[in-house]
Amino acid sequence: ARHQRTLAIAIKRAREIGLLPYVAK
């Protein structure tokens, strides 16, 4: 569960900086 939370934070950050546009989609 903790790993999943870390992953979500990483994705959120990536979305903000625009590193993962496909994720933001």
PDB file with SEQRES, HELIX, SHEET and CRYST1 records, atoms N, CA, C and O in Angstrom:
SEQRES   1 A   25  ALA ARG HIS GLN ARG THR LEU ALA ILE ALA ILE LYS ARG          
SEQRES   2 A   25  ALA ARG GLU ILE GLY LEU LEU PRO TYR VAL ALA LYS              
HELIX    1 AA1 ARG A    2  ILE A   17  1                                  16    
HELIX    2 AA2 PRO A   21  ALA A   24  1                                   4    
CRYST1    1.000    1.000    1.000  90.00  90.00  90.00 P 1           1          
ATOM      1  N   ALA A   1       0.853  -1.203   0.000  1.00  0.00           N  
ATOM      2  CA  ALA A   1       0.000   0.000   0.000  1.00  0.00           C  
ATOM      3  C   ALA A   1       0.886   1.250   0.000  1.00  0.00           C  
ATOM      4  O   ALA A   1       0.604   2.235  -0.683  1.00  0.00           O  
ATOM      5  N   ARG A   2       1.963   1.179   0.786  1.00  0.00           N  
ATOM      6  CA  ARG A   2       2.860   2.324   0.868  1.00  0.00           C  
ATOM      7  C   ARG A   2       3.518   2.578  -0.488  1.00  0.00           C  
ATOM      8  O   ARG A   2       3.680   3.723  -0.911  1.00  0.00           O  
ATOM      9  N   HIS A   3       3.894   1.491  -1.157  1.00  0.00           N  
ATOM     10  CA  HIS A   3       4.535   1.635  -2.467  1.00  0.00           C  
ATOM     11  C   HIS A   3       3.578   2.292  -3.451  1.00  0.00           C  
ATOM     12  O   HIS A   3       3.971   3.120  -4.273  1.00  0.00           O  
ATOM     13  N   GLN A   4       2.320   1.905  -3.345  1.00  0.00           N  
ATOM     14  CA  GLN A   4       1.306   2.455  -4.258  1.00  0.00           C  
ATOM     15  C   GLN A   4       1.161   3.960  -4.031  1.00  0.00           C  
ATOM     16  O   GLN A   4       0.972   4.727  -4.976  1.00  0.00           O  
ATOM     17  N   ARG A   5       1.251   4.360  -2.792  1.00  0.00           N  
ATOM     18  CA  ARG A   5       1.120   5.780  -2.458  1.00  0.00           C  
ATOM     19  C   ARG A   5       2.296   6.565  -3.039  1.00  0.00           C  
ATOM     20  O   ARG A   5       2.125   7.656  -3.582  1.00  0.00           O  
ATOM     21  N   THR A   6       3.490   5.989  -2.912  1.00  0.00           N  
ATOM     22  CA  THR A   6       4.684   6.639  -3.455  1.00  0.00           C  
ATOM     23  C   THR A   6       4.571   6.774  -4.960  1.00  0.00           C  
ATOM     24  O   THR A   6       4.948   7.793  -5.537  1.00  0.00           O  
ATOM     25  N   LEU A   7       4.046   5.734  -5.587  1.00  0.00           N  
ATOM     26  CA  LEU A   7       3.895   5.743  -7.042  1.00  0.00           C  
ATOM     27  C   LEU A   7       2.938   6.850  -7.457  1.00  0.00           C  
ATOM     28  O   LEU A   7       3.184   7.561  -8.432  1.00  0.00           O  
ATOM     29  N   ALA A   8       1.854   6.993  -6.716  1.00  0.00           N  
ATOM     30  CA  ALA A   8       0.858   8.019  -7.040  1.00  0.00           C  
ATOM     31  C   ALA A   8       1.480   9.412  -6.942  1.00  0.00           C  
ATOM     32  O   ALA A   8       1.213  10.281  -7.772  1.00  0.00           O  
ATOM     33  N   ILE A   9       2.307   9.613  -5.925  1.00  0.00           N  
ATOM     34  CA  ILE A   9       2.970  10.912  -5.750  1.00  0.00           C  
ATOM     35  C   ILE A   9       3.922  11.170  -6.906  1.00  0.00           C  
ATOM     36  O   ILE A   9       3.982  12.282  -7.431  1.00  0.00           O  
ATOM     37  N   ALA A  10       4.658  10.153  -7.300  1.00  0.00           N  
ATOM     38  CA  ALA A  10       5.613  10.290  -8.404  1.00  0.00           C  
ATOM     39  C   ALA A  10       4.885  10.642  -9.692  1.00  0.00           C  
ATOM     40  O   ALA A  10       5.336  11.491 -10.461  1.00  0.00           O  
ATOM     41  N   ILE A  11       3.760   9.984  -9.918  1.00  0.00           N  
ATOM     42  CA  ILE A  11       2.971  10.236 -11.134  1.00  0.00           C  
ATOM     43  C   ILE A  11       2.415  11.653 -11.103  1.00  0.00           C  
ATOM     44  O   ILE A  11       2.430  12.358 -12.112  1.00  0.00           O  
ATOM     45  N   LYS A  12       1.931  12.057  -9.953  1.00  0.00           N  
ATOM     46  CA  LYS A  12       1.375  13.413  -9.822  1.00  0.00           C  
ATOM     47  C   LYS A  12       2.441  14.454 -10.157  1.00  0.00           C  
ATOM     48  O   LYS A  12       2.176  15.424 -10.867  1.00  0.00           O  
ATOM     49  N   ARG A  13       3.651  14.239  -9.635  1.00  0.00           N  
ATOM     50  CA  ARG A  13       4.743  15.166  -9.904  1.00  0.00           C  
ATOM     51  C   ARG A  13       5.068  15.164 -11.391  1.00  0.00           C  
ATOM     52  O   ARG A  13       5.272  16.215 -11.997  1.00  0.00           O  
ATOM     53  N   ALA A  14       5.113  13.980 -11.960  1.00  0.00           N  
ATOM     54  CA  ALA A  14       5.438  13.851 -13.384  1.00  0.00           C  
ATOM     55  C   ALA A  14       4.397  14.581 -14.223  1.00  0.00           C  
ATOM     56  O   ALA A  14       4.720  15.209 -15.231  1.00  0.00           O  
ATOM     57  N   ARG A  15       3.143  14.487 -13.790  1.00  0.00           N  
ATOM     58  CA  ARG A  15       2.057  15.143 -14.534  1.00  0.00           C  
ATOM     59  C   ARG A  15       2.213  16.658 -14.453  1.00  0.00           C  
ATOM     60  O   ARG A  15       2.000  17.365 -15.438  1.00  0.00           O  
ATOM     61  N   GLU A  16       2.583  17.148 -13.280  1.00  0.00           N  
ATOM     62  CA  GLU A  16       2.735  18.595 -13.088  1.00  0.00           C  
ATOM     63  C   GLU A  16       3.847  19.156 -13.962  1.00  0.00           C  
ATOM     64  O   GLU A  16       3.690  20.220 -14.561  1.00  0.00           O  
ATOM     65  N   ILE A  17       4.961  18.450 -14.039  1.00  0.00           N  
ATOM     66  CA  ILE A  17       6.095  18.936 -14.841  1.00  0.00           C  
ATOM     67  C   ILE A  17       5.903  18.581 -16.311  1.00  0.00           C  
ATOM     68  O   ILE A  17       6.611  19.096 -17.175  1.00  0.00           O  
ATOM     69  N   GLY A  18       4.944  17.701 -16.594  1.00  0.00           N  
ATOM     70  CA  GLY A  18       4.662  17.372 -17.989  1.00  0.00           C  
ATOM     71  C   GLY A  18       5.581  16.297 -18.528  1.00  0.00           C  
ATOM     72  O   GLY A  18       5.793  16.207 -19.737  1.00  0.00           O  
ATOM     73  N   LEU A  19       6.132  15.475 -17.633  1.00  0.00           N  
ATOM     74  CA  LEU A  19       7.013  14.403 -18.091  1.00  0.00           C  
ATOM     75  C   LEU A  19       6.205  13.225 -18.618  1.00  0.00           C  
ATOM     76  O   LEU A  19       6.643  12.478 -19.492  1.00  0.00           O  
ATOM     77  N   LEU A  20       4.983  13.085 -18.041  1.00  0.00           N  
ATOM     78  CA  LEU A  20       4.150  11.975 -18.468  1.00  0.00           C  
ATOM     79  C   LEU A  20       2.799  12.477 -18.947  1.00  0.00           C  
ATOM     80  O   LEU A  20       1.801  12.338 -18.240  1.00  0.00           O  
ATOM     81  N   PRO A  21       2.753  13.053 -20.131  1.00  0.00           N  
ATOM     82  CA  PRO A  21       1.510  13.592 -20.681  1.00  0.00           C  
ATOM     83  C   PRO A  21       0.446  12.513 -20.862  1.00  0.00           C  
ATOM     84  O   PRO A  21      -0.751  12.782 -20.762  1.00  0.00           O  
ATOM     85  N   TYR A  22       0.900  11.290 -21.129  1.00  0.00           N  
ATOM     86  CA  TYR A  22      -0.051  10.202 -21.339  1.00  0.00           C  
ATOM     87  C   TYR A  22      -0.716   9.809 -20.019  1.00  0.00           C  
ATOM     88  O   TYR A  22      -1.823   9.272 -20.007  1.00  0.00           O  
ATOM     89  N   VAL A  23      -0.039  10.079 -18.932  1.00  0.00           N  
ATOM     90  CA  VAL A  23      -0.619   9.778 -17.619  1.00  0.00           C  
ATOM     91  C   VAL A  23      -1.672  10.821 -17.277  1.00  0.00           C  
ATOM     92  O   VAL A  23      -2.728  10.501 -16.731  1.00  0.00           O  
ATOM     93  N   ALA A  24      -1.371  12.074 -17.604  1.00  0.00           N  
ATOM     94  CA  ALA A  24      -2.302  13.164 -17.317  1.00  0.00           C  
ATOM     95  C   ALA A  24      -3.563  12.986 -18.155  1.00  0.00           C  
ATOM     96  O   ALA A  24      -4.648  13.435 -17.785  1.00  0.00           O  
ATOM     97  N   LYS A  25      -3.390  12.319 -19.291  1.00  0.00           N  
ATOM     98  CA  LYS A  25      -4.508  12.085 -20.183  1.00  0.00           C  
ATOM     99  C   LYS A  25      -5.493  11.154 -19.493  1.00  0.00           C  
ATOM    100  O   LYS A  25      -6.527  10.814 -20.068  1.00  0.00           O  
TER     101      LYS A  25                                                      
END                                                                             
